[in-house]
Amino acid sequence: MKIISVDEVYKGFLKILKLKVETKSGQVIDRELMTRSSKNRTDDSVASLVFDTKKKKYIFASQFRSGLYNEENQDLIEVVAGTLEEGEDPKKCMEREIEEEIGYEVDDMKYLGDYFVSPGGTSEKVHLFISKVSSQVSSGGGLESENEEIDIIEMSSDEMNEYTFRDMKTELCITKLKLKVNSKILGEPITNKMK
């Protein structure tokens, strides 16, 4: 398949593009794509599972998510995450987001890789991390200029393992911690039981 043309059909915080695509058999079809890239933003995002080494707790963000509009509660508990600015290093962006959302300074960070979020309908790619923190330097809560109202949620290893997260990037970070990183990065054992 190959893209023949791209037209912008909606532009707000997100953009909707209409792509004309030629299939392998020569048929021309339409596809829609959601993107957030603009002059200052890219489609890339960052997310990190955060562990406080002093409290021995995982730190999560809880905030309103419009994608849950059909749910009874639109607040979602998830790993700290954010959008990369144009030309911004993913690690630097992640450090900034951790301070903005939960108020911590990062002591150590391990990169887990980058993954397309939902390539059938969006061009977003998320860079995943696991971060160690020990010092809360501000109250967090997000940026007022971005209308963020973030609650900080702390969980022990057992609480995290028992909780049913409904956010894919959060589940992926936790699964990567359990399976690939073998939990030794944080100096805190994670039970091997899977839900």
C-alpha positions as CSV (number, residue, x, y, z in Angstrom):
1,M,0.0,0.0,0.0
2,K,1.1,3.5,-0.6
3,I,-0.2,7.0,0.4
4,I,-1.3,9.1,-2.6
5,S,-2.5,12.2,-0.8
6,V,-3.1,13.7,2.7
7,D,-5.8,16.3,3.5
8,E,-6.4,17.9,6.8
9,V,-10.1,17.7,7.6
10,Y,-10.1,18.9,11.2
11,K,-7.7,21.0,13.3
12,G,-8.0,21.5,17.0
13,F,-5.7,20.3,19.8
14,L,-5.8,17.1,17.7
15,K,-5.9,17.0,13.9
16,I,-7.8,14.5,11.7
17,L,-6.2,13.7,8.4
18,K,-7.8,12.0,5.4
19,L,-5.4,9.8,3.5
20,K,-5.9,8.5,0.0
21,V,-4.2,5.1,-0.1
22,E,-3.5,2.8,-3.1
23,T,-3.8,-0.8,-2.1
24,K,-1.5,-3.6,-3.4
25,S,-4.3,-4.5,-5.9
26,G,-4.5,-0.9,-7.2
27,Q,-7.7,0.1,-5.5
28,V,-7.8,3.6,-4.0
29,I,-9.3,3.8,-0.6
30,D,-9.7,6.4,2.2
31,R,-8.2,6.2,5.7
32,E,-8.5,8.6,8.6
33,L,-5.6,9.4,10.9
34,M,-5.6,11.3,14.2
35,T,-2.4,13.3,14.9
36,R,-1.4,16.0,17.4
37,S,1.7,17.2,15.6
38,S,1.8,21.0,15.1
39,K,4.4,23.7,15.1
40,N,5.6,23.0,18.6
41,R,4.3,19.4,19.3
42,T,5.1,16.0,17.9
43,D,3.1,12.8,17.8
44,D,5.6,11.2,20.2
45,S,4.8,11.0,23.9
46,V,6.5,9.7,27.0
47,A,5.3,7.6,29.9
48,S,7.0,6.3,33.0
49,L,6.3,3.9,35.9
50,V,7.6,5.9,38.9
51,F,9.0,4.3,42.1
52,D,9.7,6.2,45.3
53,T,12.8,4.5,46.8
54,K,12.2,6.0,50.2
55,K,8.5,5.3,50.6
56,K,8.8,2.0,48.7
57,K,5.7,3.0,46.7
58,Y,4.8,3.4,43.1
59,I,3.5,6.9,42.2
60,F,0.7,7.2,39.6
61,A,-1.3,10.1,38.2
62,S,-5.1,10.2,38.2
63,Q,-6.9,12.6,35.9
64,F,-9.8,13.2,33.6
65,R,-9.5,11.5,30.3
66,S,-12.0,12.4,27.5
67,G,-11.6,9.0,25.9
68,L,-13.6,7.6,28.8
69,Y,-16.7,9.7,28.0
70,N,-18.9,6.5,27.9
71,E,-17.7,5.4,31.3
72,E,-19.4,6.2,34.6
73,N,-16.1,7.8,35.9
74,Q,-13.8,9.6,33.5
75,D,-10.8,9.7,35.8
76,L,-8.0,7.3,35.0
77,I,-5.2,6.1,37.2
78,E,-2.1,5.8,34.9
79,V,1.6,6.2,34.8
80,V,3.0,9.7,34.5
81,A,2.9,10.7,30.8
82,G,3.1,13.7,28.4
83,T,3.7,14.9,24.9
84,L,7.1,15.7,23.5
85,E,7.7,19.2,22.3
86,E,9.4,19.6,18.9
87,G,13.1,18.7,19.1
88,E,12.8,17.6,22.8
89,D,14.8,14.6,24.1
90,P,12.4,11.9,25.4
91,K,14.3,11.5,28.7
92,K,14.3,15.3,29.3
93,C,10.6,15.4,28.5
94,M,9.9,12.5,30.9
95,E,11.8,14.3,33.7
96,R,9.8,17.5,33.1
97,E,6.5,15.6,33.1
98,I,7.3,13.8,36.4
99,E,8.0,17.1,38.1
100,E,4.9,18.8,36.6
101,E,2.5,15.9,37.3
102,I,3.7,14.4,40.6
103,G,6.3,16.9,41.9
104,Y,9.3,14.6,42.0
105,E,12.9,15.1,40.9
106,V,14.2,12.0,39.0
107,D,17.1,10.1,40.5
108,D,17.5,7.4,37.9
109,M,15.7,6.3,34.7
110,K,15.7,3.3,32.5
111,Y,14.5,3.4,28.9
112,L,12.2,0.5,28.0
113,G,11.6,1.3,24.3
114,D,9.2,3.0,22.0
115,Y,5.8,1.7,20.8
116,F,3.1,2.8,18.5
117,V,-0.1,3.4,20.5
118,S,-2.8,2.4,18.0
119,P,-1.3,2.6,14.4
120,G,-4.6,1.8,12.8
121,G,-5.9,5.3,13.7
122,T,-3.2,7.4,15.2
123,S,0.5,8.2,14.5
124,E,1.4,8.5,18.2
125,K,4.5,6.7,19.4
126,V,5.1,6.5,23.2
127,H,8.6,6.2,24.7
128,L,8.4,4.1,27.9
129,F,10.6,4.4,31.0
130,I,10.9,3.2,34.6
131,S,12.0,6.0,37.0
132,K,13.3,6.1,40.5
133,V,12.6,9.1,42.7
134,S,13.2,9.9,46.3
135,S,12.5,13.6,46.7
136,Q,9.2,15.4,46.1
137,V,10.2,19.0,45.3
138,S,6.8,20.4,44.5
139,S,3.1,19.5,44.9
140,G,2.7,18.4,41.3
141,G,-0.8,18.3,40.0
142,G,-0.1,19.3,36.5
143,L,0.0,22.7,34.7
144,E,-2.8,25.2,35.2
145,S,-2.0,26.5,31.7
146,E,-3.0,23.1,30.3
147,N,-6.0,22.8,32.6
148,E,-4.6,19.7,34.3
149,E,-6.0,18.7,37.6
150,I,-3.9,15.6,38.5
151,D,-4.3,13.7,41.8
152,I,-1.2,11.7,43.0
153,I,-1.9,8.1,43.8
154,E,0.6,6.0,45.8
155,M,0.6,2.2,45.7
156,S,2.7,-0.6,47.3
157,S,3.9,-3.4,45.1
158,D,1.0,-5.6,46.3
159,E,-1.6,-2.8,45.7
160,M,-0.2,-2.3,42.2
161,N,-0.4,-6.0,41.4
162,E,-3.9,-6.2,42.7
163,Y,-5.3,-3.1,41.0
164,T,-6.9,-3.5,37.5
165,F,-5.4,-0.7,35.4
166,R,-7.4,0.2,32.3
167,D,-4.6,2.1,30.5
168,M,-2.5,0.2,28.0
169,K,0.8,2.2,28.6
170,T,0.5,1.6,32.3
171,E,0.0,-2.1,31.9
172,L,2.9,-2.3,29.5
173,C,5.2,-0.5,31.9
174,I,4.2,-2.8,34.7
175,T,4.5,-5.9,32.5
176,K,7.9,-4.8,31.2
177,L,9.0,-4.4,34.8
178,K,7.9,-7.8,35.8
179,L,9.1,-9.7,32.8
180,K,12.0,-7.9,31.1
181,V,13.7,-5.8,33.7
182,N,13.2,-8.5,36.4
183,S,12.4,-5.8,39.0
184,K,16.0,-5.4,40.1
185,I,16.2,-1.9,38.6
186,L,14.2,-0.5,41.6
187,G,15.7,-2.6,44.4
188,E,12.2,-3.6,45.2
189,P,10.8,-7.2,44.5
190,I,7.7,-7.4,42.4
191,T,5.6,-10.5,42.9
192,N,5.7,-12.7,39.9
193,K,2.0,-13.5,40.0
194,M,0.2,-12.2,36.9
195,K,-3.5,-11.1,37.0
